[in-house]
Amino acid sequence: MGSSTTIPSGESHSDLPSQAHQLSPFHRLVHSLGERILPSIKFAGGFGLLCGQILRELFTKPFYFRLTLQQLYSVGVQSFLLVAVTGFATGAVMALQFGYGLSKFGGKLYVPKIVALVILREMGPVFTSLLVAGRIGSGIAAEVASMKVTQQIDAIRALGTSPIKRIVIPRMLACMMALPFLTLFADYIALFGSMLVSFRDLNIGPEYFFLKAIETLRMYDLLTGMAKTIVFAFFISVTACWKGLNTEGGTQGVGNTTTWVVVTSSIFIMISDFFLTKFFILTVYPKY
């Protein structure tokens, strides 16, 4: 006869002690850490698998050029005003801060050199990418997540079309093509804003400003900043698509997806910027 565990009459499952209360403090700690780490492991694995699928289907027919152009318009053209306003304000604030800070040490004339380097190497690429993560990343995630919860993704598969080719790849290519040019535009607008503030508040003429900026900058300063944005754009777009394709929970799940994508993309941009900067310092920037 096999032994079995029975619940006495009059005692329901809800009357039994919960499993969480039966665990020791150490096991509860491990359980809590596991709940936080497992989603990150799931994301890393899913992200890697999606990258593999993108690589396999990127160079195979059919190619959806029209969809890519539509996404390029949405990502690039419709973001110009936002990038222009942010770039101008960023350049103006940096000129003010560096100008009044360096004037205490008699270094106000170094403002054009410092501002130009910081904008092209760091502020332009990072600020533009954060804006794209907030505007485009959340938009892609919400759009794909809505398609997922309304079963449009399943309909695409039922018609024999790959969701990777029709949904993910056009958005990824559009982001990777648009973000470097948005960064280039933001760099020039930021330099223009810093030049105006330098002329108005720091008594630095426009001719002197641009002369010193051009004297300081090199082509690799611009290209390394734009190269960073290609990495940022890839992560923003693929992360948004992956989260959208794995959304559950209806409309509430769509809202949670957009928030998660913006936070995750912003964290990646800030962390990867450090490693990319370190890499360029070791390989591209001259040693002094």
Secondary structure, DSSP 8 states (H G I E B T S, - for coil): --------TT--GGGS--HHHHS-HHHHHHHHHHHHHHHHHHHHHHHHHHHHHHHHHTTSS---HHHHHHHHHHHTGGGHHHHHHHHHHHHHHHHHHHHHHHGGGT-GGGHHHHHHHHIIIIIHHHHHHHHHIIIIIHHHHHHHHHHHHTTHHHHHHHTT--HIIIIIHHHHHHHHHHHHHHHHHHHHHHHHHHHHHHHHHS---HHHHHHHHHHH--HHHHHHHHHHHHHHHHHHHHHHHHHHHT--SHHHHHHHHHHHHHHHHHHHHHHHHHHHHHHHHHHTS---
